[in-house]
């Protein structure tokens, strides 16, 4: 189970939605926990802001991330 700091998902979800709308494919969020985590949470507010910047950069450069084979079949 993943932990989320209060308000982190309110930053992450719109960013992911924007990515998915732009690229018309899923964003493999759990592959980027290394960006969103801190010592207390898997999804921190500071990490959410970093992820937002990462996603905005991918959209600006029209460079989608790779989706690992079988990602959608995994159970989290």
Secondary structure, DSSP 8 states (H G I E B T S, - for coil): ---B-TTHHHHHHHHHHHHHHHHSS---GGGGHHHH--SS-SB-HHHHHHHHHHHHHHHHTT------TTGGG---
